[in-house]
Amino acid sequence: MGAKVLERFPAGAPRGSWPAEEYAARRRAEGLPATVVMDLRSDAFLVVVPAVEED
C-alpha cells in the first residue's frame, strides 16, 4: 500500500501551532481520507492520502 503526499510542513512550527493537522482536517472536511505522518529523514510532517491503485 502506498500513499500520495499532499503537502509537507516543517517540524519546527511555533509552539501550539499544528499546520499539518489543520491542513489534514480541511482535506477530511472535503472528503479525502488525509492523515499526518512524520518523515524523520526530512524532519517534516507529511499530509498523505492512500494511493489509488490502477488496474
KOLSEBA-812913 format. One record per residue: residue number from 1; x, y, z of N, C-alpha, C, O in turn; residue in one letter. Coordinates in nm, 2 decimals. Each point is the difference from the previous one (the first is absolute). Layout:
N
- NUM,X,Y,Z,X,Y,Z,X,Y,Z,X,Y,Z,A
...
This chain:
55
- 1,0.08,-0.12,0.00,-0.08,0.12,0.00,0.09,0.12,0.00,0.09,0.02,0.08,M
- 2,-0.12,0.07,-0.17,0.08,0.13,-0.01,-0.09,0.11,0.04,-0.11,-0.01,0.04,G
- 3,0.18,0.13,-0.04,-0.07,0.12,0.04,0.04,0.11,-0.09,0.12,0.01,-0.05,A
- 4,-0.21,0.09,0.03,0.04,0.12,-0.07,0.01,0.11,0.09,-0.09,0.03,0.09,K
- 5,0.20,0.05,-0.10,0.02,0.11,0.09,-0.07,0.12,-0.06,0.02,0.04,-0.11,V
- 6,-0.11,0.02,0.19,-0.07,0.12,-0.04,0.08,0.13,0.04,0.00,0.09,-0.08,L
- 7,0.07,-0.09,0.19,0.07,0.12,0.05,0.10,-0.04,0.10,-0.01,-0.10,0.07,E
- 8,0.12,0.18,-0.06,0.10,-0.01,0.10,0.01,0.12,0.09,-0.02,0.11,-0.04,R
- 9,0.04,-0.14,0.17,0.01,0.11,0.10,0.12,-0.02,0.08,0.02,-0.11,0.06,F
- 10,0.07,0.21,-0.04,0.12,-0.02,0.09,-0.05,-0.03,0.14,-0.10,0.05,0.05,P
- 11,0.18,-0.13,0.02,-0.03,-0.04,0.14,0.02,0.11,0.10,-0.05,-0.01,0.11,A
- 12,0.12,0.12,-0.15,0.03,0.10,0.09,-0.11,0.11,0.01,0.03,0.12,0.01,G
- 13,-0.16,-0.15,-0.02,-0.10,0.10,0.01,0.00,0.06,0.14,0.04,-0.06,0.10,A
- 14,-0.09,0.18,-0.09,-0.01,0.07,0.13,-0.08,-0.09,0.10,-0.10,-0.07,-0.04,P
- 15,0.13,0.08,0.17,-0.07,-0.07,0.10,-0.15,0.03,0.00,-0.04,0.11,-0.01,R
- 16,-0.04,-0.22,0.01,-0.14,0.02,0.00,-0.06,0.01,-0.14,-0.12,0.01,-0.02,G
- 17,0.20,-0.02,-0.08,-0.04,0.01,-0.14,0.01,-0.14,-0.06,0.11,-0.06,0.01,S
- 18,-0.21,0.02,-0.08,0.00,-0.14,-0.06,-0.05,0.02,-0.15,-0.10,-0.05,-0.03,W
- 19,0.19,0.11,-0.05,-0.05,0.02,-0.14,-0.03,-0.12,-0.08,-0.09,-0.01,-0.08,P
- 20,0.17,-0.10,0.10,-0.03,-0.13,-0.07,-0.13,-0.05,0.04,-0.08,-0.05,-0.09,A
- 21,0.05,0.04,0.22,-0.13,-0.05,0.05,-0.12,0.09,-0.05,-0.10,-0.06,-0.04,E
- 22,0.12,0.19,0.03,-0.10,0.09,-0.04,-0.03,-0.02,-0.15,-0.12,0.00,-0.05,E
- 23,0.23,-0.02,-0.03,-0.02,-0.03,-0.14,-0.07,-0.13,-0.03,-0.09,-0.01,-0.08,Y
- 24,0.13,-0.09,0.16,-0.06,-0.13,-0.02,-0.15,0.00,0.04,-0.08,-0.06,-0.07,A
- 25,0.05,0.14,0.17,-0.14,0.01,0.04,-0.09,0.07,-0.11,-0.11,-0.04,-0.02,A
- 26,0.17,0.14,-0.04,-0.07,0.06,-0.12,-0.02,-0.10,-0.11,-0.11,0.00,-0.06,R
- 27,0.21,-0.08,0.03,-0.01,-0.10,-0.11,-0.11,-0.11,0.04,-0.07,-0.04,-0.08,R
- 28,0.07,0.00,0.21,-0.10,-0.09,0.04,-0.14,0.06,-0.01,-0.10,-0.08,-0.03,R
- 29,0.08,0.20,0.06,-0.13,0.07,-0.02,-0.04,0.00,-0.15,-0.12,0.01,-0.02,A
- 30,0.22,-0.02,-0.07,-0.03,0.00,-0.14,-0.03,-0.15,-0.05,-0.03,-0.02,-0.11,E
- 31,0.05,-0.07,0.21,-0.03,-0.14,-0.04,0.13,-0.09,-0.03,-0.02,-0.12,-0.03,G
- 32,0.13,0.18,0.05,0.13,-0.08,-0.02,0.04,-0.07,0.13,-0.01,0.07,0.10,L
- 33,0.06,-0.19,-0.11,0.04,-0.07,0.12,0.14,0.04,0.04,0.09,-0.08,0.01,P
- 34,-0.06,0.21,0.02,0.13,0.05,0.03,0.05,-0.03,0.14,-0.08,0.01,0.09,A
- 35,0.20,-0.05,-0.08,0.06,-0.02,0.13,0.14,0.07,0.00,0.06,0.03,-0.10,T
- 36,-0.01,-0.02,0.22,0.13,0.07,0.02,0.10,-0.11,0.05,-0.03,-0.07,0.09,V
- 37,0.15,0.07,-0.16,0.11,-0.09,0.04,0.12,0.08,0.01,0.02,0.11,-0.06,V
- 38,0.08,-0.16,0.14,0.13,0.07,0.02,0.10,-0.07,-0.09,0.02,-0.12,0.00,M
- 39,0.05,0.20,-0.07,0.11,-0.04,-0.08,0.13,0.03,0.07,0.04,0.12,0.00,D
- 40,0.02,-0.21,0.07,0.11,0.02,0.08,0.13,0.05,-0.07,0.07,0.08,0.04,L
- 41,-0.06,-0.13,-0.16,0.12,0.04,-0.09,0.00,0.15,-0.03,0.11,0.06,0.01,R
- 42,-0.23,-0.01,-0.04,0.00,0.14,-0.04,-0.05,0.09,0.11,-0.01,0.12,-0.01,S
- 43,-0.02,-0.18,0.13,-0.05,0.07,0.12,-0.12,0.09,-0.04,-0.01,0.12,0.02,D
- 44,-0.09,-0.19,-0.09,-0.12,0.07,-0.04,-0.12,-0.09,0.02,0.01,-0.12,0.01,A
- 45,-0.12,0.19,0.01,-0.13,-0.07,0.00,-0.06,0.00,-0.14,0.00,0.10,-0.07,F
- 46,-0.05,-0.22,0.03,-0.06,-0.01,-0.13,-0.15,-0.03,0.01,-0.04,-0.08,0.09,L
- 47,-0.03,0.14,-0.17,-0.15,-0.03,-0.01,-0.01,-0.09,-0.12,0.03,0.04,-0.11,V
- 48,-0.08,-0.16,0.14,-0.01,-0.10,-0.10,-0.14,-0.06,-0.02,-0.08,0.01,0.10,V
- 49,0.05,-0.06,-0.22,-0.12,-0.08,-0.02,0.04,-0.13,-0.06,0.10,-0.01,-0.07,V
- 50,-0.18,-0.09,0.08,0.03,-0.13,-0.06,0.02,0.01,-0.15,-0.08,0.08,-0.06,P
- 51,0.17,-0.14,0.00,0.02,0.00,-0.14,-0.11,-0.08,-0.07,-0.04,-0.10,0.05,A
- 52,0.00,0.15,-0.16,-0.11,-0.07,-0.08,0.07,-0.10,-0.09,0.09,0.03,-0.08,V
- 53,-0.12,-0.16,0.10,0.06,-0.10,-0.08,-0.08,-0.01,-0.13,-0.12,-0.01,-0.01,E
- 54,0.19,0.01,-0.10,-0.06,-0.01,-0.13,0.02,-0.14,-0.06,0.11,-0.06,0.02,E
- 55,-0.21,0.01,-0.08,0.00,-0.14,-0.06,0.07,0.00,-0.13,0.02,-0.11,-0.06,D
